[in-house]
Amino acid sequence: MWDDRFLEVCRRHPDVIAVYESRHGRLGLLLRQTLVPLGAERVTWLTETRAAVRAFIADVRGAGFAGGTVVLQWLPAPDVARIVARWVRRWDGDPARRSVITASVERAVADQTYMNERAELQVTPVTPPTSSSARVPRALDETGLAALKAWYEMMAPCWLAIQPARRRRLVLQTHVWIAERVLADPTKDPGPALADLATDGPLASALTRLVPEAERVA
């Protein structure tokens, strides 16, 4: 578990700009180096991060720390975002640099979420039947679909900038629902879509699943 004597260890290692602690006493080390090095820089990046981590761990163990450690620079962006959001920050040696790195993590996670949502919105093209009388109806023609796509691409930066991240996910999930209805067969009964808007309907359920139970009332 964390002890104030570890703060002096942190001060001796300027490459360690923040230290987080899990509820089980594991330390997460955020280094000064970038999370995503360029290909040509990766060897140098790996050498620098390894040296910084080895020096810090040796020092903190000498001060009495016996728990486990994890290096945020070596983790995928979603794991870094989870640690930053849920673990207790015990050391904040360079708030400005920490903010830059964590902001880049949030953007990476948001971009991946948006790409996943867009993948779910992809519509498999339907081959038109040979008989014009049996043509499949569509809510939008090609021009309308192109305009809709352009509008979503224009608005995407606004939605991806929404804070906090959980509110952003709620907005994106709502747009998934909207797009699915816009692309639906217009000859079908609109009743099911209206039912989705009920307080206990599918849309509400989908949004509720994105919020931890302890935070749903808020």
N, C-alpha and C positions, 0 to 999 in steps of 0.2 A: 504494500500500500504506500501511497505518497507520503513523504515526510518533507518538512520545510528545509531540511538540510540539503535536499536535492536541488534546491534553487541555486545554490552556490555552484553546483556542478554545471547547471544550465548556463550560468553566466560565463563559464570558462570555455564554452563551445558555441561561438557565434554562428556556425553553420546550422545549428539546431534552433530554428526560430520559434517553434511552438511545440509543446508537449501536452498530449491528451491522455487521460486515464479512464479506462473502462471501469465498470462497477466491480469487476473481478480483479482489479489492480494491474491490468496490463497497460503498458505505456505505448502510445502512438507518437512517433517522432515525425514532425514536419520539418524538412530541411529547406535551406535557402535555394537550392537548385530547382530548376523547372521540373514539372511532372512528365512532360513529353519532350525529350530532347530530339533534335534533328538527327538524321541518320549518321551524318559525319561527326556529330558530337557525342554519340552514344558511348563510345569507349571511354572518353575523358569523363563524361557524366557518371558512368558506372564506377570508375576509379575514385572520383571525388566523393560520391555518396557513400561508397563502402568505407573509405578512410574516415569520413566524418562519423559514421555510425559506430565503427569499431572503437574509435577514441572515446566517444560518449559512453558507450556501454561499459567499457573498461573502467571509466571514471565513476559512473553511477553505481556500478557493482562494488567498487571500492568504498563507496559511501554507505553501502548496506542494502541496496536494492537487489532483491532476489527474484523478482517476477519476470514475466515475458515482455517482449517488445515487438513492435511492428513498425516498419518504415512506410510512411504514406506515399513517398515517391515511387515505391515499388508495387503499388496496388492499382487496380482499375479505378477509374473515376467514380463509379457508384459506391465503391467501398470507402473511398476517401470522403465522399460527401456524407455517408452514414456516420463515420467516425467523428467528423467535424461537428455534425449536428447532434449526436447523442452522447459522446464522451465528454467528460469534464476537462476543460482546458486549465492545466496547472501552471504552464509557463507561456508567456507571450513576449518573446524577446525582440520581435520586430513586427509590430502590428501592421505596418504599411505593406511589407512584403507578404505577410500572411494573407492580408486581404486580397492582394493581387492573385496569389495562387489559388485561394479558395473560390474567388470569382471565376477563374478559368475552369475550375472543377464544375461549378454550377452550370456554366455555359455548355461544357462537354456533356453533362448529364441531360440538360434540357434539349440539346441538339439530338442526342440519341433517342430521347423520349419522342421528340417530334418526328424523327424518321420512322420510328416504330408505328406511331399513329398514322403517318402517311401510308405506310405499307399496308395497314389494315384497311385503308380507304380505297386501295386499288380495286378497280372493277374489271373482271374478266370480260373481254369483248364478246358480244353475242353475234354469231354469224347470221345475217338477215336471211329469212326464209325466201325461197324462190317466188312464192306467191305474194303479191302486194297486198292481197286481202288478209293475209295472215301475219302481217308485219307486227313485230313486237313494239308496243308503245314505250316511249321514254319520257321522263319528266323534262329533260332538257335536250335540245338538239346539239350538234357539234359546236355551234357558235356559243351556245349557252354554257356548255361544259368548259370550253376554252376560257370564257370570261370568269367562270367560277374558279378555275385553277389559278388564273392570274390574280384574282382577288385574294385567294388563300396565300399565295406566295408573297403578295404585298403586305398582308397582315401578319404573317408569321413572325417577323422580328418583334412586333408589339406583344404578341402572346408569349414569346420565348423570354421576354424581359420581365414578365409578371413575377412579383415577389409576394410572399414566400413561395418556395418551389411547390408546396402542396396545393396552393391556390392555382398555380400555373397548370398543374396536372388536372385539376377540376375543369378548368376552362378548355383544355385540349380534349378531354373526354367528352365534354358537351358538344364540341364541334364535330367529333366523330359521329355522335348521334344525329346532329343536324345534317351532315353530309350524307349519311345513310338514308335519311328520309328524302332529301332532295333528289337522290339518284334512284329512288324507288319507282315502281310502276305506278303511274298516276291514275290508272283505272281501278286500282285496288281501294277497298274501303279505308278511309282515313281514320276510322275508329281506333285501330291498334296504335297508331302514332299518338293520338290524343290520350290513350290510356297510359302511354309511357310517361306522360307529364303528371300523372297522379302522384301524390305524396309517397305512396308505396309502390310506384310503378318501376319498370325496368331501368329507366334513366336514373331515378333516385337511388336505386340499388347499386347501379354501376358507380355512381359518384360516392356513395357511402363506403364502398369497398376500398376507396383510395385514402380514406381517413382512418387513422387508428381509433379504436373504440373509445379510448380515454379522452379523445379530442372531439368527438362527434357533437356533443352538446354545444361547445364553443363554435 
